[in-house]
């Protein structure tokens, strides 16, 4: 299964792919951390002085490599073939920055096409030759996938529709050809910042698209009475099911299910969570991550200061933890590493480290162990 952390390297392979240039670009302390780290991660951040960037981290929270960003970042797509990452601007951002983990080339900033902005997520093809990004055709209120040639300076070489409004996260499924897209259903326009323009008529959906032809393979929608349940983030479990997390845009006193899973040829399944857990999310799931080794899914809510771990086989909650502004989550061993908007990093054993200079953004990506 490929998913959003496809083809991930173990730590030795990661360092080998990054090359001597990566290690030599680090200070002595960071170099030792990289060699000794149990796992390596990447995330966007905000420095406490207000500047934005993205960093490669050790499991202990040490910054091994970083790059400044023009504005706030969101998620990171990693290509293990080239050892590069694309760091996407937060919606409605108009750039992504290509970071070479090996230090072989300077960071490269790619601007969005006219009439488009990014939604913060992307994924590489299995061979690393193409990058796919969720985008907004904002004049026509139409979701698009922009296609970029990673072998030719990330030139934009095409696009195809997502058959919905407000596409957010996308995944490449295990066949290497099918892209899953979470259409959040929310209309936005850069003239109005992050304002949500169609909350009474929004229509979220989950779609499968053939990345080679751009054609729609399957499309699934929630029941009409759940039309304000925006599907946003996803990951693939150990059995190939896609788990998704939602953000409810309806009345705050409503408590719809926020976590679900999708399988080809079947209707979307919403998971019944214990009332205390569901209410604790405050109608907002900020990130979803699968640990395929452990057969679990973690979902986080920075609004509710809550992380929950769900066993995929039973769909039962097996663990919860309260952390202020927790959002970033990634598999780590048989558990999960989490990051927060207050600068904390929590390892699977519950050990907490806090960075004096950085606070972490919404997502953290596992690069290798």
N, C-alpha and C positions, 0 to 999 in steps of 0.2 A: 504494500500500500504506500502511496506516495504522500498525499496530504500536503499540508502547508510547510512541513519540515522535511521535505522529500530528500532522499539520498543523503541524509546527514552523516557526517564523518565521525569516526571516533577521534579522540583528542590527538593521537599521534598522526592520523591521516590529515586532520585539520592543519596541524603545524607543518606537516610535510607539504600540503597544498599551498599554504601561505608562504612557505619558503623561508630561506635565511633572511630575506629582506624584512619580513614581518618581525622576526625575533630581534634583528639588529636595530630595528626602528624603536624598540622599547628600551626604557631605562633598565638598569640592572635589576631593580626590585620587581618591575613588571615582567621582565623576562623570566625571572625565577617563578613568579606566580603562574605564568602561562605554562611553563613546563611541569609545574607541580599540581596545577588545577585539576580537580576531578571532572569539571565540566566547563564549557565556555559558552557564553550567552551574548546577545546583542540587544540593545534597547535604545530608544530615543530618550532624551533628558532635557531638563531645563536647569541651567546653573542658577545658583542662588543670587547671582548678580544680574539675572534676567536674560542671559544669552541662551541660545538653543543649540543642541548638538545630538550626536548619536555615539554610543560607546560599545566596545567589546569588553565584557566583564568576565572575571573569574567567578567561580561559585561563591567565593568568600566576599565578593563585592568589589574587588580591586579593578580599577579601570586600566585595561591593558592597551587600548587603542581608542582614540576618539577623533571626531571630526565635527567642526562647527556647521550648523545649518542656518539658512537665511531666516527661517521662521520656525514655528513649532512643528516637530515631526510627529508621526503616528506609529505606523508599523514598518517592519523591515522584512524584505524578501531576500533570502540567501541562496546563492548559487554555488553548490559544492564543486561544480566542474571547474569554474574559474577562480573560486575563492573570493568572489565579490558579493556585495550586498547592495540593494537599492533601498534607500531610506525615503519613505514617502511623507510628504507634507500632510498635515492634518487638514481635513475638509474645512473650507473649500480652497485648499492650497493649490498652487500652480507650479510645483516643482517636485522632482525627486533627485536625490544625490546618490551617485554611485561611489561606494567605498571599496577600495581594493585592500583586502585584509593583509596582503603581502607587501604593501607599501611600494609596489612596482610602478604605480602611477598616482598622480594627485587626484583628489576627489573631483568628480565631474558632476555639474549641475545641469539637469535636463528640464526645460520648461514645458508646460502643457501646451497643446495645440490651441490656436484661436477658437474661442467658443467652447472650450472644455476646461474643467478643473478636476483634480484628483479627489478620491474619497479615502485615501490613506492606505490602500492595500494593493498588493501585486503578487505575482507568482511567476517563476521561471519555468520554461519548458525543460523536460528531463535532460536534454543535451546542453542546456544553458544558452542556446542560440537566440531565444526569444524571451521577452519579458511581457507579461500581460498585466494591465492595470485597470481597475475600476475607475470610470470617469463619468462626468456629467455633461451631456449636451444641454446646457442650461437654457438656451433660447427655446428649445423644443421640449424641455422637461422629459428627456429620454436618457436612460442609462446606456452606457457604452463600455466596451472593453477596448482600450487602446493597445496596439501591438507595437513593440519596440525591438529593433534588431540589435542584440547585445554584441554581435560580432562587427558592427559598423557604427560605433559611437553612439549606440542607442537611438538611432534615427527612427522616427515614428513611421512605420511601414504599412499601417492599416488599422482598421477598427471594425467592430461588429456589435450589434445591439444586445442588451441583456434582457430585452422583452419585459422591462419593468422600469420603475422610477427609483432613483436613489440607491444604486448598487453599492454595497459596502465590501465585505470580505469575499474573496474568491479562493477556491481550492482547486488543485489539479488532482483528479482521482487516479486510482491505481492503474487504469489502462493507459495512462500517459497522454490521453487525447481528450478526455471529457473534463470540462471545467464546470464546477459547481459555483453558483453565484447567489448570494443573499441580497435580494432586492428589498431594501428597507421600506420602500413605498412612500418616502417623504420627499416632496418637491422642495428644492432650494434654488437660490439664484445668488451669485456673488454680489449683486447690487444690494442684497438684503442680508449679507453676512451669513450667519448660521440659522437665520429665522426659518421656521417650518411653515410652508405656505399652503399646505393642503390637508391639514389634520382631519378635517371632516370627511374627506373623500379618499384618503390614502388606501393603497391596496398592495400590501407586501406580498412577496412571492419568493419561492426557491426554484431556481432553474438549472438545468443541465444544458451545456452548449458544447458542440464539437469545435475544438479550437482550430482545427485545420480548415474546416469549411465555414465556420462562423454560424452554422445553422442550429436552430433550437432542437434539442433532443427531447426534453421533457420539461413541463412547468407545473408547479404545485402551488396552490393558494390555501390560506387558512380560511376557516368558516367566516361568513359575512359579519357575524357579530364580533369577530376578532380582527376587524380590518385596521384597528389602531395598534396592533401588536407588531412592531417593526422588527423584522428578522435582520440581525446585524453581524454576528460573529459565529464561526464554525470551526470544527476540526473533525478528523476521521478517526474512528475507534479501531480496535484491533480486529473487528469482524467486517470492517468496510462500511459501516453505517456512518452517516454524517450527523453529528450532534450540533445543534444550533442554540444560540442564546438570543433573547429578544429584549426590547425596550418598549414598555407600554406608554403610548402617548395619549391615552384616554384619561378619565377622571382618576385622581390619585387615590380615591377610596376603593377602586376596583382592584381585584387581585387575580388577574388571569395567570395561567401557567406561563412561565418565562423560558423554560428549557424544553427542547424537543429533539427528535431525531428523524432522519429521512433515509429511506432505502428505495432503490429504483423499483418502479412499478407499484409502490404502495403510497397511500395517503400519508401526509405528515402526521407524526405521532407526538402529542404534547405529554410531557412527563408530570405526573402528580407528585409534587414535593410536599413534605410535612409543612403544615401551616406556618409554624414558627420560622422555618427556613425561607419559605416563599415570601412572607411579609418582611423578613429581614433584608431582602434584596431591594426593597423600595421600588419595585417595578423597573429595575434596571440591571441588565447583565452587561458587563463591560468587556469581558474576554472569556474565551473558551479554549481549553487545551486538553489534548488526549495524552494519556500515558499508556501506550499500547503494550508495553512490557507488563504493566500491572493490571490492565483491563479496567482503567478508571478514566473519568472525565472530571476536570476541575472547571468551575465557573466562578467568576468574581463579580463583585458589585462595589465600585468606589462610592456609590451613593449610599449604600447600606453598610459599608465597612465590613463586608462579609465575603469569605471564600468557602465554597462547599465542594466536596469531592463525592462523585457519584460512581457506583460500580456499574459498568456497562451491561453486564449480564442480567442483573436484577433490576436496574434503574433505581436502586435505593441509595440514599445519602449515607455514606459511611464515615464522613468526618466533616467538621466545620471549624472555622477559625475566624475570629474577629480581628481585623487589622484596619487601622484608619487609612482611608483612601486606597485600599488594595485594588489593583486592576491587573497589572502584568502577571502572567502565569505561564510556566513552561515545564515540561516533564524533566525530572532530575532523578536518575536511578529508578526506584520504584515509587517515588513520591513526586512532589512538585516544588519548584522554586517560585516564590511570589515577590513582586516589587510593589512599592506604594508611591503615592504622590507626595509623601512626606520624606522620601529618601531612604526608606527601609528596604532591606533585602532579607527575606526569610528562607532558609534552606529547609529541606524536607524534615529534618530533625527538630525544626522549630527555633533554631539559633538565628538571632537577629543581628544584622550589622547595619550601620547607618552611615551614609556618606556625608561628609561635612560640606561638600561643594555642590552636589547634584540632588535633584529630585527626579524620579523616574516617571516616564510617560505611560500611556495605556497598555503597551504590549512589550513582552520580552520574548525573544526567540532563542531556542536551544540550537547551538551550532555543532557541538560535539562533546563527547565524554571520554 
